[in-house]
Amino acid sequence: MTASIYNSEGILPLEHSPPRKICLMVEPTPFTHISGYSNRFKEMLRFLSKAGDKVNILTVDQRTPKQKLPTTLFGFNIEHTHGFTFPLYNHISLSLDLQMKGRAMMKKIRPDLIHVSSPGFMLIPAMIYARLMRIPLLMSYHTHVPMYAEKYLGFMPAHKWVAWALLRWAHTKADLTLCTSPQIRAELLENGIPRVDVWKKGVDSEQFNPKFRDYETRKMMTDGNPDDFLIVSVGRIGAEKRIKDFKPVLERLGPNARFCIVGDGPQLKELKRYFKGTNTVFTGQLLGEDLSKTFASADVSVVPSDTETLGFVVMESMASGVPVVGAAAGGIPDMLKDGKFGYLFKPGDTEEFLKKVEKLRDDPELRLKMGAAARNEAGKWRWEDATSFLRNVQYETAIKNFEQRS
């Protein structure tokens, strides 16, 4: 009997396909900040390097001094093109590549595939280069534009219609679109975007691990009250994350409940004013082991955002052995099985949100049981498997679609 070349998860070996030349056009930059989006691209590049692929990278970063911009990662060259700070979200930089660095890069290496992140302005030069040079084009979709339009452009008439029209205009040009959850894939297909697949998820279960639970970290997170019930929120701090939704829940949990907000973003100053007078600690952005400790030292993690295309914070909490109470929206339900690894609640429903958090507050044994189950589940999500499927199946599919559409 012939032995299978697939692993136990049905994934081909990483190096199954021969090495390819890839041009990665990505904005905002994943190389000078910490986020789930950043981790995804870094882990992808780590395993593409291991597989022997050659990747040339074009990105933009207007906020980091030029002398501090990274020039290589895992042996791959990183080039930066000129861009601009996005007016509605001034923590990110975008670009139309008016310097045409991408064009020069592609003429030099003649890639087998262009992989461009979406949404963003760099989609436009990527589409032009792909069309003019006849190169297969894969788009990976990371931010759910219709939901962000609701948060930031809700004052404009027909804002969601415009958002979907722009997405259709761009993504119908792709030979394959990757999104980050089955829920988002279904929504893209329903709204007229063809050729959509799911980019498999992964989490570093060594970095995010219950072993990092730490008394001193917990003491810091609770403002010197480590025996109190500790809830944590980790991630970029922006209006779309709906962190404000937790204040009425926190106030009704009583004086022995503590809330710790970890991260940075455009809404930080506003949230500090909003939560003033409550049992809330702001740590700012944390990295490395300090970040691992904040995840593992909490009793519960809350993710009230209804704009998550995946929800890396959910995976990182689960890998840390911490149950999650998250919004039943976007990609979160794909990972967070209600009643098994934590609880889901309807976004904006304060009563349901409170009820789910109270269940975990009042039952320490349930917290431990759910945390252990969550940790076990997260151990199945390996970045090497996700990248193997990407390069052996999804890149191959994009190339075949290109050939069929030519």
N, C-alpha and C positions, 0 to 999 in steps of 0.2 A: 504494500500500500504506500503511495507517494505521500511524503510528509507535506503538510500545508505550509506555504510561505507566509501566511497571515499570522499575526499574534492573537492572543486570546480575545482581544477587542475587535478582531476582524480588520486590522490595519496592516498594510504592506510594510516591509522593512523600509526605513528612512531612505536608504540609498538605492531603492529598487529602480527608479528611473535614472538615466544618465544625467550628468551635470548639465545645467542650463545657464544661460546668461539672462539675468533679470534686471530691469530698470525699475527701481522703487521710487515713486514720487509721492511724498507723504507730507501732509500738513494737517494740523499744526505739528511741530516737531515732537517726536517721541523721545528725544535724546537729552533734553535738559530739564525734564520735570518727571515727577513720579505720579503714575496713574495706572489704571487697568489697561487703558489704550496704549500707554507707553510700554507696559510690560509685554503686551501681546506682540508688538513689533520687535522688541528686543529679543524675546524668546524665539520668534520666527527666524530672525537673522542668525541667532545662535545655532539653530538646527539646520538652516540652509547652508551655513558654513560647514557644519559637520558632514552634510551630504555632498559637499564638493561644488555646490553652485557658486557662480560668480555674480555678485549683486553690486550694482552701482546705485548710489542713493542721492536723491535730490530733495532737499527740504528747505524750510525757511524759519528764521528765528530773529526777529527784530529787537527782542528784549535782552538778549544775552550779549555782553561785550564780545567783539569779534575775536579777541585773543583767547576767549574761554570757550569758543564753539568747538565741539568735537569734530575731528577730521576723519576718524576711522572707528569702526566697531567690528570686532571679530574678523579683522582683516579686510573689511569692505570699506571703500572710500565713501566719505560723506561730503557732498558739496552743498553750499548754501547759496540760494539765489535771493535777490532783493524782494522785499514784500512790504506789507503794511499791517498795522495793528487793527484788528476787527473792531469797528465802532461800538457794536452791541455787546462785545465781550473782550475788553481790552487786555486780557491775560493771554490771548493767543495771536499768532501772526499767520497771515495768509499771503498767497502770491499768485500772480499770473505769469510768472517766469518771463518778464519782459526782457531780461538779459539773454533769454533763449539758451540757458545753460543745459537744459534738458535736451534740446535739439543737438547741441554739440556732443553731448554725452552719447546719444543714440547713434549719431553718425560714426562715432569712434568705435563703439563696441558692437553695434547692430544686435540688440537684444532679441532673445526668443520671445519675450513677453514684457509688456509694461504692466506693472501693478501700481495702481494709484488709489489713494485713500479718498473717501467721500463722506460727507459733503465738503465742498471747498472750492476755491477759485482755481486751484492747480488742476482740477478736472479739465478745464478748458484747453490749456496747452497740451495736456496728455491726450485728449481726443484729437487735437490737430496733428500732433506728432504721429500718433497711431495711424491716422487716416493717410497722411502724406507718405509715410515710410512703410505702410502696409505691415504693421506689427500687431499681433494679438493684444487685446486690451482687457484686463481684469480690474474691476472696481470693487473695493471693500468698503462697506457702508457701516459707519460707526456711531453717528449721531442722528437721532430720529427727528428730521427737520420739521414735520408737521407739529410735533409736540413742542419743540422749541419755538416755532412760530406762534403757537398759542401763548407761551409764556412771555415772549419779548415783543411780539408784533400783533398782539391781540386787538389793538386799537385800529388796525387796518382792516377794511372790508375784504372778505374772501381770502384771508391770509392762508388758510389751509389749502384752498383750491390752488392758489399760486404756488405753494410749497410742493404740492403733488405734481403740478404741471412742470415745474423746474426739474424735479426728480425724474419724471418720465423723459423729458428732453435729454437729460444727460445719460441716464442708465440704459436707454434703448440703444445707445451707441456701444455699450459694453458687450464683449463676447461672453462674459460671465460676471454676474454681481454676487459678491459674498456678503451676507449679513451675519449677525451674531446669535440669532435664536430662531427657532421654528415659528414663533409668534410674529416676529418682524418679517420673516420670509413670506408668511401667508398674507400679511398686510401689503407688502410690496407687490406680490402677484395679483392680489385683488384690485390693486390700483393701476394695473396696466404695465408693470415693469416685468419684462420677460427674463428668462435664463437666470434664475436666482437659486443659490445654494447657501447652506449654513457653514460658516467657518467654525470648525470645532473648537470647543473651549479647553482651556488648560489653567492650571494653578500650580505654583511652586509650593508643594506641601512640606518642604523642608524649611523654607523661609517663614511660612505661615503654619504654625505648629503649636499644640498645647504646651509643649515643653518651655515655651517662652513666658508662661504665666509667671508674674513677678510681683512680690508684695510691695516693693518700693514704687514700682510703676503704678500699681493700683492705688497706693497712697496718694501719689501725685494727681491721678485722674479723679480722685474723690475729694480733693482739697483737704486731705488729712483724715478722711473717714473711711478707711478701707473695709470696714465691716458692713457698710451700707450697700444697698442694691445698686449696681453700676450698669448703666446703659451707655453704649458708645455709638457715635456716628462718625464714619471715616470717609474722606473723599474731598473732591473739589467743592468749594463752598459757593454756590450760586443759587439764584432764585428757583431754577428748574429742579433743584434737589429737594425742595419742599421741607427743609429742616424746620421752618417755622411751625409746621403742622404738629411738631412734637411738644411745643410749649404747653398747651392745655392738658396734654397727657401727663407731662412731668408734674405739673401743679396739682393734679388729682392723685398722683401716686403717693403723695405724702412727704414728710420731711426726711425720711430715711432712703429716698431715691436720689441718685446722683446721675448727672448727664455729662458726658465728656465729648466734645466736638474736636475732631482731629483733622487738620487740613488747612488750606488757604484758598482764597478766591475772591471774586469781586464783591460778594455779599458779607465778607467777614466783619467789617466795621458795623454794618447794619444789624447783624445777628448779635454782636456783643451788646449793643444797646437794647435789642429786643429781649434778650434773655437776662438782662440785668435784674438782680434781685432773686433769681432762681438758683438752685443748686447745680450750676453749670460751670464747667472748666473748659477753656480753650487752650489747646496745646500748640497751635500753629502746625506747620507741615513737619512731619517726622519721617525719617528714612531708616533703612536697614533694620538692625536689631531693635531700635527704639520703636519703630512702627510695628514690628512683630509682637513686641511686648504689649503694646496698647490693644491690639486685637485679642490676644490670648488672655489678658487680665480682666476683661469685661465679663459680665454675667449674660448680657444680651446685646446684640447689635441691631440697630434699627435702620431701615432703608425706605423712607417714605416717598422717594422719587418715583414719578410715573413716566419718566423719559428715558429709562435705561434700556438700551438695545440689548444688553446682556446683564450687567451688574457684577463687575469683578469684586466689589466689596462683599457681596453675598458669598462668592466662592472663597474669598480670603478669610472671612469670618468662619465659614463652615470648616475650612482646612485647619483653622485655629481651635476647633472644638467648641465654638460658641454658637448657640442657636440664634436665628435671625427672625425678626418680625419685619416683613417687607410688603411693599405695595403689590397688589395683584394686577400688575400692568407691565407692558413691555416684555423683556426677556426674563424677568425675575421668576415667574411661575415655572419656567422650563427647568430651573435648578431647585427652587425652594418648594419641596412637597409639603403642603399644608398639613400640620399635625405630626410630621415625621422629623423634619430638620428645623422646625420653627413654625411660624404661622404667617399666613397671608391676610391682608385686610384691604378693603375697598379704599382707594386713594381719597383722602379728604374726609373719611368717616372717623371722626374723633372717638366715638363711643366704641366702635369695633377695634380701633387701634389700641385704646386703653384696655379693653377686655383681654386682648391677646397678650399684651405686656404683663398685665396682672396675673394671668395664668402662670407665666414663667417666674414672676416674682414670688408667688405664693408656693411654688413647688420646686425646691432645689433639686430633688431627685429627678424630676422631669427635665430640668435644665441639663443635668449631667447625661441623661439618656439621649436627649435630642442632640446634644453636643457631640457625643460619641458616634451617633449615627451619621451626623453631618460630616464628621472627620473621615469616617469610612467611605462615604460617598465621594467626597472631594479627592480622595486618593486615586480614584479611577480617571481623573482628568489630567492627563499628562501632555505637556507641551510637545514632546517628541512625537507622540501619536498625532496631535493636531497638525504639526508641520509635515509629517509624512503624508497625511491625507491631502494636505494643501498641494504639495509638490507632485505627488504621484497620481492624484486623481483630479483635483480641481484646476491646477495649472494645465494639465493635459486636456481637460474638458474645454477650457477657454481656447486653447490652440486648435482643437478639432472644430469647435463652433466657428472660429475665425475662418478656417479652411472651407467649411460648408457654406458660410455666408458670403464668401468672396466671389 
